[in-house]
Amino acid sequence: MSAHGDHDMGHTVAGWTGTAMATVGTTILGVALAAGSPVGLWSGGAVVVLAALTTWLLHLAGWGKAGGPRPFGHGWRTRDTAARRGHPGCLGCRLAGRGAGSAAGSAAAVPARAEAAPVKQTV
């Protein structure tokens, strides 16, 4: 048991990749700030933004996870196949149009599609 109880703090491929990239970006920012280099500041900022986008895209590709405890036997290098439907309560999935909070995944949108294309039954 960790200091956080049974809550998994997101040790995933997406999390580790984004953290490593953001660390490099903030290091570039710090060195550029000390050196007074505007080009270095812009470069470091771009790496930090790229880290956030990379983490989000890896999460959507199934290399991240939703908040809460990880299912038993699910290692941090295991791809989450349920990510295509969106994780419940996940802001990143909702921003991508996935999950229960999005228009694409809402229950109200399903009957409208079913009425638009009726299914013929054969006996």
ZAMARSE-470675 format. One record per residue: residue in three letters; x, y, z of N, C-alpha, C in turn; residue number from 0; chain. Coordinates in nm, 4 decimals, padded with zeros to 6 digits. Each point is the difference from the previous one (the first is absolute). Example, Ala and Ser with C-alpha at 12.3 -4.5 7.8 and 13.67 -1.06 7.14 Angstrom:
BEGIN
+------+----------+----------+----------+----------+----------+----------+----------+----------+----------+------+--------+
: vonu :       nx :       ny :       nz :      cax :      cay :      caz :       cx :       cy :       cz : gupa : martor :
+------+----------+----------+----------+----------+----------+----------+----------+----------+----------+------+--------+
:  ALA :  01.3190 : -00.5690 :  00.7800 : -00.0890 :  00.1190 :  00.0000 :  00.0900 :  00.1200 :  00.0000 :    0 :      A :
:  SER : -00.0350 :  00.1050 : -00.0720 :  00.0820 :  00.1190 :  00.0060 : -00.0770 :  00.1090 :  00.0730 :    1 :      A :
+------+----------+----------+----------+----------+----------+----------+----------+----------+----------+------+--------+
% end
This chain:
BEGIN
+------+----------+----------+----------+----------+----------+----------+----------+----------+----------+------+--------+
: vonu :       nx :       ny :       nz :      cax :      cay :      caz :       cx :       cy :       cz : gupa : martor :
+------+----------+----------+----------+----------+----------+----------+----------+----------+----------+------+--------+
:  MET :  00.0849 : -00.1165 :  00.0000 : -00.0849 :  00.1165 :  00.0000 :  00.0894 :  00.1227 :  00.0000 :    0 :      A :
:  SER : -00.0365 :  00.0983 : -00.0804 :  00.0803 :  00.1209 : -00.0088 : -00.0522 :  00.1057 :  00.0968 :    1 :      A :
:  ALA :  00.0651 :  00.1117 :  00.0015 : -00.0416 :  00.1114 :  00.0861 : -00.1318 :  00.0604 : -00.0456 :    2 :      A :
:  HIS : -00.0416 : -00.0312 : -00.1216 : -00.1233 :  00.0546 : -00.0556 : -00.1175 : -00.0967 :  00.0146 :    3 :      A :
:  GLY :  00.0143 : -00.1029 :  00.0790 : -00.1072 : -00.0986 :  00.0140 : -00.0101 : -00.0853 : -00.1250 :    4 :      A :
:  ASP : -00.1219 : -00.0284 : -00.0438 : -00.0169 : -00.0831 : -00.1185 : -00.0137 :  00.0851 : -00.1267 :    5 :      A :
:  HIS :  00.0211 :  00.1297 :  00.0107 : -00.0116 :  00.0875 : -00.1172 :  00.1295 : -00.0044 : -00.0808 :    6 :      A :
:  ASP : -00.0114 : -00.0393 : -00.1237 :  00.1160 : -00.0077 : -00.0888 :  00.0263 :  00.1381 : -00.0567 :    7 :      A :
:  MET :  00.1192 :  00.0485 :  00.0130 :  00.0328 :  00.1359 : -00.0414 :  00.0337 :  00.0104 : -00.1485 :    8 :      A :
:  GLY : -00.0383 : -00.0954 : -00.0807 :  00.0153 :  00.0112 : -00.1439 :  00.1334 : -00.0409 : -00.0547 :    9 :      A :
:  HIS :  00.0619 : -00.1004 :  00.0578 :  00.1278 : -00.0487 : -00.0519 : -00.0273 : -00.0770 : -00.1289 :   10 :      A :
:  THR :  00.0009 :  00.0730 : -00.1123 : -00.0296 : -00.0576 : -00.1305 :  00.1063 :  00.0444 : -00.0991 :   11 :      A :
:  VAL : -00.0029 : -00.0586 : -00.1173 :  00.0921 :  00.0411 : -00.1055 : -00.0239 :  00.1474 : -00.0338 :   12 :      A :
:  ALA : -00.1267 :  00.0400 : -00.0094 : -00.0320 :  00.1400 : -00.0292 :  00.0523 :  00.0920 :  00.1101 :   13 :      A :
:  GLY : -00.0190 : -00.0402 :  00.1240 :  00.0444 :  00.0822 :  00.1123 :  00.1509 :  00.0150 :  00.0074 :   14 :      A :
:  TRP :  00.0699 : -00.1100 : -00.0163 :  00.1459 :  00.0055 :  00.0076 :  00.0591 :  00.0765 : -00.1184 :   15 :      A :
:  THR : -00.0552 : -00.0202 : -00.1184 :  00.0504 :  00.0710 : -00.1183 : -00.0217 :  00.1501 :  00.0137 :   16 :      A :
:  GLY : -00.1203 :  00.0389 :  00.0413 : -00.0292 :  00.1418 :  00.0165 :  00.0842 :  00.0648 :  00.1076 :   17 :      A :
:  THR :  00.0222 : -00.0715 :  00.1092 :  00.0822 :  00.0538 :  00.1085 :  00.1446 :  00.0186 : -00.0451 :   18 :      A :
:  ALA :  00.0530 : -00.0958 : -00.0726 :  00.1380 :  00.0116 : -00.0490 :  00.0138 :  00.1172 : -00.0970 :   19 :      A :
:  MET : -00.0954 :  00.0138 : -00.0899 :  00.0058 :  00.1105 : -00.0961 : -00.0153 :  00.1352 :  00.0695 :   20 :      A :
:  ALA : -00.0912 :  00.0090 :  00.0971 : -00.0197 :  00.1256 :  00.0730 :  00.1231 :  00.0354 :  00.0825 :   21 :      A :
:  THR :  00.0686 : -00.1003 :  00.0531 :  00.1230 :  00.0248 :  00.0749 :  00.1075 :  00.0589 : -00.0914 :   22 :      A :
:  VAL :  00.0129 : -00.0544 : -00.1199 :  00.0960 :  00.0539 : -00.0964 : -00.0386 :  00.1432 : -00.0366 :   23 :      A :
:  GLY : -00.1284 :  00.0246 : -00.0232 : -00.0457 :  00.1339 : -00.0365 :  00.0245 :  00.1026 :  00.1090 :   24 :      A :
:  THR : -00.0283 : -00.0364 :  00.1254 :  00.0241 :  00.0959 :  00.1086 :  00.1487 :  00.0201 :  00.0257 :   25 :      A :
:  THR :  00.0807 : -00.1003 : -00.0283 :  00.1454 :  00.0173 :  00.0116 :  00.0495 :  00.1001 : -00.1047 :   26 :      A :
:  ILE : -00.0497 : -00.0148 : -00.1213 :  00.0354 :  00.0955 : -00.1061 : -00.0462 :  00.1400 :  00.0388 :   27 :      A :
:  LEU : -00.1212 :  00.0112 :  00.0540 : -00.0509 :  00.1301 :  00.0437 :  00.0883 :  00.0617 :  00.1077 :   28 :      A :
:  GLY :  00.0415 : -00.0792 :  00.0968 :  00.0833 :  00.0507 :  00.1085 :  00.1354 :  00.0464 : -00.0469 :   29 :      A :
:  VAL :  00.0631 : -00.0786 : -00.0853 :  00.1315 :  00.0375 : -00.0530 : -00.0125 :  00.1257 : -00.0867 :   30 :      A :
:  ALA : -00.1056 :  00.0063 : -00.0815 : -00.0193 :  00.1160 : -00.0866 : -00.0294 :  00.1259 :  00.0812 :   31 :      A :
:  LEU : -00.0732 : -00.0148 :  00.1091 : -00.0289 :  00.1147 :  00.0861 :  00.1286 :  00.0530 :  00.0637 :   32 :      A :
:  ALA :  00.0833 : -00.0918 :  00.0480 :  00.1266 :  00.0405 :  00.0612 :  00.0945 :  00.0625 : -00.1028 :   33 :      A :
:  ALA : -00.0057 : -00.0476 : -00.1241 :  00.0881 :  00.0507 : -00.1050 : -00.0575 :  00.1229 : -00.0691 :   34 :      A :
:  GLY : -00.1273 :  00.0297 :  00.0233 : -00.0629 :  00.1147 : -00.0660 : -00.0255 : -00.0234 : -00.1470 :   35 :      A :
:  SER : -00.0348 : -00.1227 : -00.0356 : -00.0196 : -00.0366 : -00.1401 : -00.1495 : -00.0102 : -00.0333 :   36 :      A :
:  PRO : -00.0528 :  00.0949 : -00.0783 : -00.1416 : -00.0094 : -00.0386 : -00.0292 : -00.1228 : -00.0865 :   37 :      A :
:  VAL :  00.0947 : -00.0379 : -00.0859 : -00.0192 : -00.1189 : -00.0842 : -00.0108 : -00.1249 :  00.0873 :   38 :      A :
:  GLY :  00.0833 : -00.0086 :  00.1027 : -00.0056 : -00.1134 :  00.0914 : -00.1302 : -00.0041 :  00.0780 :   39 :      A :
:  LEU : -00.0511 :  00.1184 :  00.0379 : -00.1284 :  00.0050 :  00.0711 : -00.1135 : -00.0516 : -00.0888 :   40 :      A :
:  TRP : -00.0005 :  00.0441 : -00.1247 : -00.1036 : -00.0486 : -00.0923 :  00.0154 : -00.1498 : -00.0264 :   41 :      A :
:  SER :  00.1237 : -00.0463 : -00.0132 :  00.0236 : -00.1425 : -00.0239 : -00.0449 : -00.0845 :  00.1190 :   42 :      A :
:  GLY :  00.0354 :  00.0414 :  00.1199 : -00.0417 : -00.0726 :  00.1201 : -00.1506 : -00.0014 :  00.0166 :   43 :      A :
:  GLY : -00.0626 :  00.1149 : -00.0271 : -00.1468 :  00.0058 :  00.0063 : -00.0644 : -00.0925 : -00.1017 :   44 :      A :
:  ALA :  00.0578 : -00.0062 : -00.1195 : -00.0539 : -00.0888 : -00.1036 :  00.0120 : -00.1468 :  00.0410 :   45 :      A :
:  VAL :  00.1100 : -00.0364 :  00.0655 :  00.0174 : -00.1385 :  00.0460 : -00.1023 : -00.0335 :  00.1082 :   46 :      A :
:  VAL : -00.0287 :  00.0953 :  00.0892 : -00.1000 : -00.0244 :  00.1048 : -00.1394 : -00.0186 : -00.0615 :   47 :      A :
:  VAL : -00.0357 :  00.0828 : -00.0978 : -00.1300 : -00.0148 : -00.0681 : -00.0039 : -00.1325 : -00.0756 :   48 :      A :
:  LEU :  00.1087 : -00.0355 : -00.0657 :  00.0079 : -00.1281 : -00.0705 : -00.0139 : -00.1173 :  00.0970 :   49 :      A :
:  ALA :  00.0531 :  00.0136 :  00.1210 : -00.0134 : -00.1048 :  00.1018 : -00.1465 : -00.0212 :  00.0371 :   50 :      A :
:  ALA : -00.0729 :  00.1098 :  00.0175 : -00.1422 : -00.0112 :  00.0343 : -00.0784 : -00.0660 : -00.1130 :   51 :      A :
:  LEU :  00.0253 :  00.0403 : -00.1228 : -00.0700 : -00.0605 : -00.1146 :  00.0352 : -00.1473 : -00.0178 :   52 :      A :
:  THR :  00.1268 : -00.0337 :  00.0185 :  00.0431 : -00.1386 : -00.0120 : -00.0658 : -00.0874 :  00.1060 :   53 :      A :
:  THR : -00.0057 :  00.0496 :  00.1228 : -00.0641 : -00.0750 :  00.1077 : -00.1466 : -00.0240 : -00.0307 :   54 :      A :
:  TRP : -00.0687 :  00.1034 : -00.0481 : -00.1427 : -00.0116 : -00.0322 : -00.0219 : -00.1001 : -00.1129 :   55 :      A :
:  LEU :  00.0805 :  00.0083 : -00.1050 : -00.0160 : -00.0926 : -00.1128 :  00.0304 : -00.1442 :  00.0406 :   56 :      A :
:  LEU :  00.1020 : -00.0207 :  00.0829 :  00.0286 : -00.1351 :  00.0487 : -00.1141 : -00.0516 :  00.0883 :   57 :      A :
:  HIS : -00.0592 :  00.0875 :  00.0803 : -00.1147 : -00.0386 :  00.0825 : -00.1161 : -00.0448 : -00.0885 :   58 :      A :
:  LEU : -00.0283 :  00.0759 : -00.1041 : -00.1097 : -00.0347 : -00.0901 :  00.0292 : -00.1278 : -00.0790 :   59 :      A :
:  ALA :  00.1281 : -00.0289 : -00.0224 :  00.0379 : -00.1217 : -00.0720 : -00.0022 : -00.1238 :  00.0893 :   60 :      A :
:  GLY : -00.0306 :  00.0197 :  00.1284 : -00.0108 : -00.1138 :  00.0903 :  00.1194 : -00.0210 :  00.0902 :   61 :      A :
:  TRP :  00.0982 :  00.0893 : -00.0027 :  00.1185 : -00.0160 :  00.0832 : -00.0088 :  00.0794 :  00.1293 :   62 :      A :
:  GLY : -00.1169 :  00.0568 :  00.0290 : -00.0263 :  00.0674 :  00.1266 : -00.1076 : -00.0777 :  00.0738 :   63 :      A :
:  LYS : -00.0580 :  00.0603 :  00.1027 : -00.1090 : -00.0657 :  00.0714 : -00.0859 :  00.1046 :  00.0659 :   64 :      A :
:  ALA : -00.1176 : -00.0405 :  00.0403 : -00.0885 :  00.0890 :  00.0748 :  00.0497 :  00.0106 :  00.1436 :   65 :      A :
:  GLY : -00.0512 :  00.0971 :  00.0736 :  00.0362 :  00.0139 :  00.1403 : -00.0556 : -00.1148 :  00.0824 :   66 :      A :
:  GLY :  00.0543 : -00.0186 :  00.1170 : -00.0461 : -00.1064 :  00.0879 :  00.0930 : -00.1188 : -00.0020 :   67 :      A :
:  PRO : -00.0364 : -00.1040 :  00.0753 :  00.0877 : -00.1179 :  00.0070 :  00.0069 : -00.0738 : -00.1325 :   68 :      A :
:  ARG :  00.1150 : -00.0534 : -00.0274 :  00.0211 : -00.0802 : -00.1210 : -00.0558 : -00.1399 :  00.0249 :   69 :      A :
:  PRO : -00.0637 : -00.0590 : -00.1001 : -00.0484 : -00.1369 :  00.0174 :  00.1132 : -00.0955 :  00.0350 :   70 :      A :
:  PHE : -00.0288 : -00.1002 :  00.0807 :  00.1006 : -00.0961 :  00.0432 :  00.0612 : -00.0698 : -00.1209 :   71 :      A :
:  GLY :  00.1314 : -00.0103 : -00.0024 :  00.0696 : -00.0671 : -00.1086 :  00.0220 :  00.0876 : -00.1224 :   72 :      A :
:  HIS : -00.0360 :  00.1279 :  00.0073 :  00.0155 :  00.0919 : -00.1123 :  00.1260 :  00.0817 :  00.0224 :   73 :      A :
:  GLY :  00.1084 : -00.0370 : -00.0657 :  00.1277 :  00.0679 :  00.0183 :  00.0024 :  00.1361 : -00.0667 :   74 :      A :
:  TRP :  00.1012 :  00.0796 :  00.0320 :  00.0068 :  00.1351 : -00.0546 :  00.0348 :  00.0015 : -00.1481 :   75 :      A :
:  ARG :  00.0530 : -00.1096 : -00.0520 :  00.0318 : -00.0086 : -00.1428 : -00.1055 : -00.0768 : -00.0784 :   76 :      A :
:  THR : -00.1182 : -00.0164 :  00.0579 : -00.1090 : -00.0700 : -00.0668 : -00.0905 :  00.1015 : -00.0669 :   77 :      A :
:  ARG : -00.0302 : -00.0216 : -00.1259 : -00.0853 :  00.0930 : -00.0747 : -00.1452 : -00.0168 :  00.0425 :   78 :      A :
:  ASP : -00.0695 :  00.1104 :  00.0174 : -00.1402 :  00.0010 :  00.0408 : -00.0875 :  00.0001 : -00.1249 :   79 :      A :
:  THR : -00.0638 : -00.1119 : -00.0269 : -00.0821 : -00.0103 : -00.1207 : -00.1337 :  00.0719 :  00.0144 :   80 :      A :
:  ALA : -00.0407 :  00.0358 :  00.1206 : -00.1261 :  00.0709 :  00.0209 :  00.0129 :  00.1492 : -00.0263 :   81 :      A :
:  ALA :  00.1179 :  00.0486 : -00.0313 :  00.0213 :  00.1435 : -00.0193 : -00.0745 :  00.0536 : -00.1209 :   82 :      A :
:  ARG : -00.0316 : -00.0828 : -00.0960 : -00.0731 :  00.0462 : -00.1183 : -00.1385 :  00.0510 :  00.0355 :   83 :      A :
:  ARG : -00.0618 : -00.0582 :  00.1018 : -00.1329 :  00.0433 :  00.0444 :  00.0099 :  00.1186 :  00.0947 :   84 :      A :
:  GLY :  00.1169 :  00.0252 :  00.0547 :  00.0195 :  00.1102 :  00.0936 : -00.0102 : -00.0487 :  00.1430 :   85 :      A :
:  HIS :  00.0820 :  00.0559 :  00.0857 : -00.0027 : -00.0346 :  00.1417 : -00.1073 :  00.0842 :  00.0691 :   86 :      A :
:  PRO : -00.0784 : -00.0588 :  00.0895 : -00.1030 :  00.0768 :  00.0683 :  00.0610 :  00.1100 :  00.0872 :   87 :      A :
:  GLY : -00.0516 :  00.1211 : -00.0151 :  00.0475 :  00.1123 :  00.0796 :  00.1347 :  00.0556 : -00.0420 :   88 :      A :
:  CYS :  00.0505 : -00.0369 : -00.1155 :  00.1325 :  00.0420 : -00.0453 : -00.0119 :  00.1250 : -00.0878 :   89 :      A :
:  LEU :  00.0631 :  00.1089 :  00.0420 : -00.0045 :  00.1243 : -00.0753 :  00.0663 : -00.0161 : -00.1374 :   90 :      A :
:  GLY :  00.1128 : -00.0702 : -00.0053 :  00.0689 : -00.0204 : -00.1271 : -00.0846 : -00.0752 : -00.1013 :   91 :      A :
:  CYS : -00.0736 : -00.0994 :  00.0468 : -00.0878 : -00.0755 : -00.0900 : -00.1181 :  00.0857 : -00.0448 :   92 :      A :
:  ARG : -00.0550 :  00.0815 :  00.0916 : -00.1119 :  00.0875 : -00.0373 :  00.0445 :  00.1041 : -00.1019 :   93 :      A :
:  LEU :  00.1225 :  00.0536 :  00.0147 :  00.0511 :  00.0967 : -00.0968 :  00.0163 : -00.0624 : -00.1381 :   94 :      A :
:  ALA :  00.0252 : -00.1292 : -00.0044 :  00.0146 : -00.0698 : -00.1275 : -00.1339 : -00.0493 : -00.0552 :   95 :      A :
:  GLY : -00.1092 :  00.0256 :  00.0721 : -00.1321 : -00.0427 : -00.0468 : -00.0324 : -00.1423 :  00.0368 :   96 :      A :
:  ARG :  00.0647 : -00.0528 :  00.1023 : -00.0253 : -00.1371 :  00.0440 : -00.0614 :  00.0009 :  00.1388 :   97 :      A :
:  GLY : -00.0666 : -00.1063 :  00.0356 : -00.0510 : -00.0156 :  00.1364 : -00.1414 :  00.0508 :  00.0177 :   98 :      A :
:  ALA : -00.0511 : -00.0151 :  00.1219 : -00.1388 :  00.0325 :  00.0303 : -00.0275 :  00.1500 : -00.0043 :   99 :      A :
:  GLY :  00.0975 :  00.0845 :  00.0263 : -00.0224 :  00.1432 :  00.0035 :  00.0013 :  00.0662 : -00.1358 :  100 :      A :
:  SER :  00.0380 : -00.0705 : -00.1041 :  00.0101 :  00.0594 : -00.1323 : -00.1281 : -00.0215 : -00.0780 :  101 :      A :
:  ALA : -00.0180 :  00.0778 : -00.1038 : -00.1186 : -00.0152 : -00.0837 :  00.0036 : -00.1323 : -00.0760 :  102 :      A :
:  ALA :  00.1197 : -00.0433 : -00.0374 :  00.0121 : -00.1254 : -00.0748 : -00.0317 : -00.1206 :  00.0860 :  103 :      A :
:  GLY :  00.0265 :  00.0088 :  00.1309 : -00.0202 : -00.1153 :  00.0857 : -00.1226 :  00.0095 :  00.0881 :  104 :      A :
:  SER : -00.0812 :  00.1055 : -00.0178 : -00.1141 :  00.0164 :  00.0893 : -00.1121 : -00.0963 : -00.0367 :  105 :      A :
:  ALA : -00.0789 : -00.0359 :  00.0985 : -00.1104 : -00.0932 : -00.0214 : -00.1110 :  00.0644 : -00.0820 :  106 :      A :
:  ALA : -00.0127 :  00.1333 :  00.0048 : -00.1046 :  00.0682 : -00.0750 :  00.0266 : -00.0061 : -00.1497 :  107 :      A :
:  ALA :  00.1242 : -00.0108 : -00.0408 :  00.0327 : -00.0027 : -00.1429 : -00.0286 : -00.1358 : -00.0622 :  108 :      A :
:  VAL : -00.0054 : -00.1056 :  00.0774 : -00.0191 : -00.1337 : -00.0550 : -00.1387 : -00.0196 : -00.0594 :  109 :      A :
:  PRO : -00.1120 :  00.0364 :  00.0675 : -00.1305 : -00.0198 : -00.0614 : -00.0187 :  00.0817 : -00.1265 :  110 :      A :
:  ALA :  00.0581 :  00.1196 : -00.0083 : -00.0150 :  00.0813 : -00.1198 :  00.0616 : -00.0693 : -00.1205 :  111 :      A :
:  ARG :  00.1123 : -00.0649 :  00.0178 :  00.0632 : -00.0733 : -00.1099 : -00.0821 : -00.1235 : -00.0358 :  112 :      A :
:  ALA : -00.0567 : -00.0649 :  00.1006 : -00.0780 : -00.1206 : -00.0260 : -00.1281 :  00.0335 : -00.0756 :  113 :      A :
:  GLU : -00.0623 :  00.1169 :  00.0277 : -00.1213 :  00.0395 : -00.0693 :  00.0293 :  00.0423 : -00.1430 :  114 :      A :
:  ALA :  00.1162 :  00.0551 : -00.0236 :  00.0359 :  00.0456 : -00.1331 :  00.0206 : -00.1172 : -00.0959 :  115 :      A :
:  ALA :  00.0412 : -00.1132 :  00.0506 :  00.0248 : -00.1169 : -00.0844 : -00.0737 : -00.1209 :  00.0599 :  116 :      A :
:  PRO : -00.1302 : -00.0155 : -00.0335 : -00.0740 : -00.1121 :  00.0577 :  00.0512 : -00.1348 : -00.0536 :  117 :      A :
:  VAL : -00.0072 : -00.0979 :  00.0822 :  00.0448 : -00.1338 : -00.0356 : -00.1205 : -00.0833 : -00.0435 :  118 :      A :
:  LYS :  00.0113 : -00.0610 : -00.1172 : -00.1089 : -00.0847 : -00.0480 :  00.0144 : -00.1396 :  00.0587 :  119 :      A :
:  GLN : -00.1108 : -00.0517 :  00.0471 :  00.0019 : -00.1344 :  00.0552 : -00.0602 : -00.0963 : -00.1022 :  120 :      A :
:  THR :  00.0664 : -00.1109 : -00.0182 : -00.0524 : -00.1038 : -00.0905 : -00.0395 : -00.1207 :  00.0822 :  121 :      A :
:  VAL : -00.1066 : -00.0646 : -00.0453 : -00.0500 : -00.1162 :  00.0726 :  00.0314 : -00.1256 : -00.0745 :  122 :      A :
+------+----------+----------+----------+----------+----------+----------+----------+----------+----------+------+--------+
% end
